[in-house]
Amino acid sequence: MSRAPTLVRATPTATGLLRAVIDTVVAWSVRRRERAMLARLDSHLLRDIGLDPETAAVECAKPIWQP
């Protein structure tokens, strides 16, 4: 009679924690860069992507940790 494998819950390791920190910093960097590019678009280009200037301004004003 064979037994089903037991699932073992992995504990966070230093490597896993470091990976999470790196992923977070990269995501924040991407957000900062994208919001800076959005801030440079004029109202015509914003309309082309379906945004009005007020919505773009709200998005650009968000802190990098806020999606």
Order of alpha helices (4+ residues) and beta strands (2+ residues): alpha-alpha-alpha
